Amino acid sequence: MDRLESTLETLGTTNAPSTTTAHPMNVAELSSSLQHFGLVDYLVFVLMLAACAVIGFYFGFIEKKKKSGAEQRRGSEALDYLVGGRKMKVLPVALSLVASFVSGISLLGTSTEIYVYGTQYAFILITLVISGIISWYVFLPVFCNLQLTSTYEYLEMRFDRRNRLFGSVLFSIGTIFWLPIVIYVPALAFNQVTGINIHIVTPVVCIVCIFYTCVGGLKAVVWTDVLQTVIMVGSIVLVIIKGTIDVGGLTVVWERNLKGSRLELPEMTWDPSVRVSMLSVLLGATLFYVQVTAGNQVIMQRYLSLPGMKEVKGALLWFTIGIIALMGACFYNGLLLYATYHDCDPLSTKLAKVKDQLVPLLVMDILGVFPGMPGLFVAGVFSAALSSLSTGLNSLAAVILEDYIKPLGKTPLSERQTAFVMRLSVILMGALCVALVFVVERMGTVLQLSMTLGSITSGPLLGLFLIGVLIPWINGKSALAGGIASTCVVAWICIRAQLAISEGEIHYDEKPVSTYGCKYFFENFTTPIKSIENRQVLLTLKDTY
């Protein structure tokens, strides 16, 4: 807490009674002082956005002009725009997969999860390995050998047109409700470090993303993902290294989390109402991530941009290694978060207004003294969000074109019409997602929200793909009936659970926190203060105010 302490010292705030005339800093003043996003920080952030726009401009205009007329005639506008002509390279695609999977929700939400609820959720790292193995042997050989553009084309080949439309609708609904959460998370981080309203920064950043996705297609999306992955990884590594040094090393991080009851296994129970159990991790999370990594258009479209099965398996291998390493770093960052604030919880003192602002607060606290470092981290969070947003919009364009528009037309679309439909889809879906941010900000913690809403559509979709690949005697009518029934049941369970949580019927106990070591003044005088000296100081301050 170097930055926080130096700020307090500058303004004359101490833990002991003061004989000077300097007034102690309250929460509002301290929060304002930590929102010092300097010129260099803004420059780093703007450079990231500018670089993404330049990449989109290059693939949308310059690279296209370099192609010869013969190449353009041999190619297809849709094939080039949606799957990069199936000529992409393994490493860029693997990095794009990592960037698509790890959104801002993961960068901020998983660390917050560890701080608030402990390490139970961290055991999903095991399920990432299991889901990768299932994808390797079950799904990828089928989808890649068919050389599809839309993953849901398989459902028509295996069952009928109705199942394809049903799968496409589920994907579209799930993605449209997921992307606003992806946008909202970095806007929270930006608000924490700058004080700028989230509804000002969100449209500006999304316009850049819509631009490079719209003009550059999959190639621009993949190469901006590469840039964004580098920024994302660099920012999280900087926070981890500097934060660990500040608290006193790995031993201190471990001991504080152990004393704070953060280190624990998932509960060994069959009770489905338990928030994180070994059953929900090994079974529920495995199935969830199998659908995300194998039955999801956002991910499969990247695999389908590669020329062959050998390249696809190479990308899957590097993707799995990368995602485990990056998610592991996010989990450790949660431990570091608690080790830093173990004796002065920012949520209790209202220094952080919501749980998902804890990580940005930590960044400003430990990196704020270095010009440009907070800007780099916020650029990293936005990079994660932009990669997820761009891949989501690109995938929605593929589904709208292949599953909705083309089947309705009596004659094939021209190249010009195809280009217009794809780009218009990106613009309209992007605008809708920005508007839905107003809804998301009123719906609670982002990680739990995204997992809950995602289950409504991902569960039935996974069921359709599993019975399609593994159970050959199931016909289209039975598959559709099962898909509709499972969607209704899962939706009822998830919505009912959210209502029960909001009404207090279901309550998940959070881990204990303390305000024992707070070195700034806050209004909640009912908070237990173990130190008699600190209690007397606060009572004196209360009388003064």
Order of alpha helices (4+ residues) and beta strands (2+ residues): alpha-alpha-alpha-alpha-alpha-alpha-alpha-alpha-alpha-alpha-alpha-alpha-alpha-alpha-alpha-alpha-alpha-alpha-alpha-alpha-alpha-alpha-alpha
